[in-house]
Amino acid sequence: MPDHQINPNKWIDLYSDYLFNYTIARVSDREMAQDLVQDTFLAALKAMKNFKGEASERTWLISILKRKIIDHYRKINSNKGKAEVRMHYKDTDGEGDWLEERVADPFDKTAEDALENSELGDAIHNCLSKLPKKQADVFKMKTILNYETETICNELNITASNLWVIIHRARTAMADCLKENWL
């Protein structure tokens, strides 16, 4: 049986202010923040059947919102790689204007990029395996899986202050390990 229930009739009252404040701190545009929160509620309504109850309703909504914010920035930044080339031409058939847009391909990775990413992934997993179990669990949950502090504390039965001590130690150990084994 799921730990948490979902009730969309209360989302506006319970979560809209929190979601808006979370968003405005990341996009710095009031209208865009409102749109993203609205998109989050709409996406959540469409995905209600997929809610497993493993996290709180708020945590679930935040995870949807995070994806919406990421999509927002991807959309904005996808235009940055564009360059326009305009040419006026004359030929035997007449004259006209020609326009070409060139877009940098984010998937155009070299073999060197792929190898470097693979090596980094291996180094991270190697360093994680050297951490004490609790540190590794907290690091994965907080840094890789983006779990909320409350969720981690409840799952591991630790206090928030204990979590921050553990995560600090884990991050320090990971940084030292990566400096030795990857850089």
TORLO-700993 format. One record per residue (C-alpha): residue number from 1; residue in three letters; chain; x, y, z. Coordinates in nm, 3 decimals. Each point is the difference from the previous one (the first is absolute). Layout:
residues N
REC | k | r | c | X | Y | Z
REC | NUM | Ala | A | X | Y | Z
...
END
This chain:
residues 183
REC | k | r | c | X | Y | Z
REC | 1 | Met | A | 0.000 | 0.000 | 0.000
REC | 2 | Pro | A | 0.139 | 0.345 | -0.090
REC | 3 | Asp | A | 0.134 | 0.217 | 0.278
REC | 4 | His | A | -0.144 | 0.318 | -0.149
REC | 5 | Gln | A | -0.329 | 0.087 | -0.167
REC | 6 | Ile | A | -0.063 | 0.249 | -0.276
REC | 7 | Asn | A | -0.271 | 0.267 | 0.008
REC | 8 | Pro | A | 0.007 | 0.243 | -0.294
REC | 9 | Asn | A | -0.294 | 0.198 | 0.141
REC | 10 | Lys | A | 0.233 | 0.139 | 0.270
REC | 11 | Trp | A | 0.311 | 0.062 | -0.212
REC | 12 | Ile | A | -0.062 | 0.372 | -0.054
REC | 13 | Asp | A | -0.063 | 0.067 | 0.371
REC | 14 | Leu | A | 0.280 | -0.222 | 0.128
REC | 15 | Tyr | A | 0.279 | 0.034 | -0.254
REC | 16 | Ser | A | -0.040 | 0.292 | -0.242
REC | 17 | Asp | A | 0.186 | 0.254 | 0.217
REC | 18 | Tyr | A | 0.282 | -0.243 | 0.074
REC | 19 | Leu | A | 0.035 | -0.104 | -0.365
REC | 20 | Phe | A | -0.012 | 0.363 | -0.116
REC | 21 | Asn | A | 0.271 | 0.107 | 0.248
REC | 22 | Tyr | A | 0.212 | -0.298 | -0.101
REC | 23 | Thr | A | -0.039 | 0.093 | -0.367
REC | 24 | Ile | A | 0.047 | 0.377 | 0.024
REC | 25 | Ala | A | 0.333 | -0.057 | 0.173
REC | 26 | Arg | A | 0.112 | -0.198 | -0.305
REC | 27 | Val | A | -0.147 | 0.189 | -0.296
REC | 28 | Ser | A | -0.023 | 0.360 | 0.133
REC | 29 | Asp | A | -0.305 | 0.072 | -0.214
REC | 30 | Arg | A | -0.337 | 0.024 | 0.171
REC | 31 | Glu | A | -0.212 | -0.091 | -0.303
REC | 32 | Met | A | 0.227 | -0.289 | -0.099
REC | 33 | Ala | A | -0.006 | -0.129 | 0.359
REC | 34 | Gln | A | -0.380 | 0.007 | 0.000
REC | 35 | Asp | A | -0.010 | -0.180 | -0.336
REC | 36 | Leu | A | 0.241 | -0.267 | 0.120
REC | 37 | Val | A | -0.203 | -0.064 | 0.317
REC | 38 | Gln | A | -0.317 | -0.022 | -0.209
REC | 39 | Asp | A | 0.174 | -0.240 | -0.242
REC | 40 | Thr | A | 0.109 | -0.206 | 0.301
REC | 41 | Phe | A | -0.355 | -0.034 | 0.129
REC | 42 | Leu | A | -0.123 | -0.094 | -0.348
REC | 43 | Ala | A | 0.276 | -0.259 | -0.045
REC | 44 | Ala | A | -0.073 | -0.141 | 0.347
REC | 45 | Leu | A | -0.369 | -0.035 | -0.083
REC | 46 | Lys | A | 0.092 | -0.192 | -0.314
REC | 47 | Ala | A | 0.246 | -0.218 | 0.191
REC | 48 | Met | A | -0.215 | -0.071 | 0.308
REC | 49 | Lys | A | -0.038 | -0.365 | -0.093
REC | 50 | Asn | A | 0.381 | -0.032 | 0.019
REC | 51 | Phe | A | 0.021 | 0.136 | 0.357
REC | 52 | Lys | A | 0.130 | -0.291 | 0.208
REC | 53 | Gly | A | -0.021 | 0.167 | 0.340
REC | 54 | Glu | A | 0.367 | -0.066 | 0.074
REC | 55 | Ala | A | 0.057 | 0.370 | 0.061
REC | 56 | Ser | A | -0.221 | 0.272 | 0.137
REC | 57 | Glu | A | -0.232 | 0.182 | -0.235
REC | 58 | Arg | A | 0.211 | 0.317 | 0.032
REC | 59 | Thr | A | 0.322 | -0.186 | -0.079
REC | 60 | Trp | A | -0.166 | -0.155 | -0.305
REC | 61 | Leu | A | -0.120 | 0.342 | -0.121
REC | 62 | Ile | A | 0.346 | 0.150 | 0.054
REC | 63 | Ser | A | 0.158 | -0.276 | -0.208
REC | 64 | Ile | A | -0.241 | 0.081 | -0.284
REC | 65 | Leu | A | 0.072 | 0.372 | 0.041
REC | 66 | Lys | A | 0.377 | -0.060 | -0.013
REC | 67 | Arg | A | -0.042 | -0.171 | -0.337
REC | 68 | Lys | A | -0.216 | 0.291 | -0.122
REC | 69 | Ile | A | 0.269 | 0.250 | 0.104
REC | 70 | Ile | A | 0.271 | -0.206 | -0.170
REC | 71 | Asp | A | -0.212 | -0.019 | -0.317
REC | 72 | His | A | -0.050 | 0.377 | 0.017
REC | 73 | Tyr | A | 0.375 | 0.062 | 0.006
REC | 74 | Arg | A | 0.066 | -0.258 | -0.271
REC | 75 | Lys | A | -0.248 | 0.177 | -0.223
REC | 76 | Ile | A | 0.159 | 0.341 | 0.066
REC | 77 | Asn | A | 0.353 | -0.128 | -0.045
REC | 78 | Ser | A | -0.076 | -0.195 | -0.317
REC | 79 | Asn | A | -0.025 | 0.335 | -0.181
REC | 80 | Lys | A | 0.347 | 0.108 | 0.114
REC | 81 | Gly | A | 0.178 | -0.237 | -0.240
REC | 82 | Lys | A | -0.178 | 0.141 | -0.304
REC | 83 | Ala | A | 0.171 | 0.218 | -0.253
REC | 84 | Glu | A | -0.172 | 0.150 | -0.300
REC | 85 | Val | A | 0.161 | 0.025 | -0.339
REC | 86 | Arg | A | -0.176 | 0.232 | -0.243
REC | 87 | Met | A | 0.104 | 0.034 | -0.359
REC | 88 | His | A | -0.136 | 0.200 | -0.287
REC | 89 | Tyr | A | 0.051 | -0.178 | -0.328
REC | 90 | Lys | A | -0.038 | 0.057 | -0.371
REC | 91 | Asp | A | 0.004 | -0.275 | -0.253
REC | 92 | Thr | A | -0.146 | -0.076 | -0.340
REC | 93 | Asp | A | -0.340 | -0.075 | 0.155
REC | 94 | Gly | A | -0.018 | 0.335 | 0.179
REC | 95 | Glu | A | 0.097 | 0.128 | 0.337
REC | 96 | Gly | A | -0.107 | -0.053 | 0.356
REC | 97 | Asp | A | 0.100 | -0.046 | 0.360
REC | 98 | Trp | A | 0.123 | -0.318 | 0.156
REC | 99 | Leu | A | -0.008 | -0.068 | 0.373
REC | 100 | Glu | A | 0.161 | -0.286 | 0.183
REC | 101 | Glu | A | -0.014 | -0.071 | 0.371
REC | 102 | Arg | A | 0.277 | -0.204 | 0.144
REC | 103 | Val | A | -0.061 | -0.158 | 0.335
REC | 104 | Ala | A | 0.267 | -0.157 | 0.214
REC | 105 | Asp | A | -0.087 | -0.367 | 0.048
REC | 106 | Pro | A | 0.005 | -0.086 | 0.372
REC | 107 | Phe | A | 0.025 | -0.369 | -0.094
REC | 108 | Asp | A | 0.312 | 0.054 | -0.208
REC | 109 | Lys | A | 0.234 | -0.160 | 0.249
REC | 110 | Thr | A | 0.346 | -0.109 | -0.090
REC | 111 | Ala | A | 0.139 | -0.335 | 0.102
REC | 112 | Glu | A | 0.222 | 0.190 | 0.242
REC | 113 | Asp | A | -0.306 | 0.156 | 0.172
REC | 114 | Ala | A | -0.165 | -0.341 | 0.034
REC | 115 | Leu | A | 0.318 | -0.155 | 0.140
REC | 116 | Glu | A | 0.044 | 0.285 | 0.249
REC | 117 | Asn | A | -0.362 | -0.033 | 0.119
REC | 118 | Ser | A | 0.041 | -0.375 | 0.035
REC | 119 | Glu | A | 0.324 | 0.043 | 0.197
REC | 120 | Leu | A | -0.163 | 0.258 | 0.228
REC | 121 | Gly | A | -0.295 | -0.232 | 0.063
REC | 122 | Asp | A | 0.235 | -0.285 | 0.087
REC | 123 | Ala | A | 0.201 | 0.227 | 0.232
REC | 124 | Ile | A | -0.317 | 0.117 | 0.177
REC | 125 | His | A | -0.121 | -0.357 | 0.053
REC | 126 | Asn | A | 0.347 | -0.103 | 0.119
REC | 127 | Cys | A | 0.012 | 0.289 | 0.250
REC | 128 | Leu | A | -0.355 | -0.071 | 0.118
REC | 129 | Ser | A | 0.094 | -0.361 | 0.073
REC | 130 | Lys | A | 0.279 | 0.125 | 0.231
REC | 131 | Leu | A | -0.238 | 0.205 | 0.217
REC | 132 | Pro | A | -0.159 | -0.145 | 0.314
REC | 133 | Lys | A | -0.346 | -0.140 | -0.087
REC | 134 | Lys | A | -0.201 | 0.275 | 0.171
REC | 135 | Gln | A | 0.207 | 0.275 | -0.164
REC | 136 | Ala | A | -0.036 | -0.165 | -0.340
REC | 137 | Asp | A | -0.378 | -0.040 | 0.047
REC | 138 | Val | A | -0.044 | 0.363 | 0.107
REC | 139 | Phe | A | 0.222 | 0.127 | -0.283
REC | 140 | Lys | A | -0.194 | -0.199 | -0.262
REC | 141 | Met | A | -0.340 | 0.100 | 0.135
REC | 142 | Lys | A | 0.079 | 0.371 | 0.035
REC | 143 | Thr | A | 0.242 | 0.069 | -0.285
REC | 144 | Ile | A | -0.085 | -0.255 | -0.268
REC | 145 | Leu | A | -0.368 | -0.079 | 0.060
REC | 146 | Asn | A | -0.091 | 0.352 | 0.126
REC | 147 | Tyr | A | -0.210 | -0.127 | 0.291
REC | 148 | Glu | A | -0.137 | 0.258 | 0.240
REC | 149 | Thr | A | 0.171 | 0.028 | 0.339
REC | 150 | Glu | A | -0.317 | -0.112 | 0.181
REC | 151 | Thr | A | -0.029 | -0.312 | -0.215
REC | 152 | Ile | A | 0.362 | -0.101 | 0.063
REC | 153 | Cys | A | -0.030 | 0.063 | 0.374
REC | 154 | Asn | A | -0.316 | -0.210 | 0.023
REC | 155 | Glu | A | 0.140 | -0.282 | -0.210
REC | 156 | Leu | A | 0.333 | -0.020 | 0.185
REC | 157 | Asn | A | -0.141 | 0.098 | 0.340
REC | 158 | Ile | A | 0.243 | 0.291 | 0.052
REC | 159 | Thr | A | -0.043 | 0.366 | 0.093
REC | 160 | Ala | A | 0.041 | 0.282 | -0.251
REC | 161 | Ser | A | 0.313 | 0.127 | 0.175
REC | 162 | Asn | A | 0.147 | -0.351 | -0.008
REC | 163 | Leu | A | -0.080 | -0.021 | -0.371
REC | 164 | Trp | A | 0.191 | 0.323 | -0.073
REC | 165 | Val | A | 0.302 | -0.122 | 0.196
REC | 166 | Ile | A | -0.006 | -0.331 | -0.190
REC | 167 | Ile | A | -0.046 | 0.167 | -0.340
REC | 168 | His | A | 0.284 | 0.244 | 0.072
REC | 169 | Arg | A | 0.234 | -0.285 | 0.091
REC | 170 | Ala | A | -0.110 | -0.203 | -0.304
REC | 171 | Arg | A | 0.051 | 0.292 | -0.239
REC | 172 | Thr | A | 0.342 | 0.076 | 0.145
REC | 173 | Ala | A | 0.104 | -0.364 | -0.030
REC | 174 | Met | A | -0.136 | -0.019 | -0.356
REC | 175 | Ala | A | 0.188 | 0.315 | -0.102
REC | 176 | Asp | A | 0.325 | -0.132 | 0.146
REC | 177 | Cys | A | -0.048 | -0.340 | -0.162
REC | 178 | Leu | A | -0.079 | 0.152 | -0.341
REC | 179 | Lys | A | 0.305 | 0.228 | 0.022
REC | 180 | Glu | A | 0.218 | -0.306 | 0.058
REC | 181 | Asn | A | -0.163 | -0.239 | -0.243
REC | 182 | Trp | A | -0.144 | 0.202 | -0.285
REC | 183 | Leu | A | 0.153 | 0.345 | -0.046
END
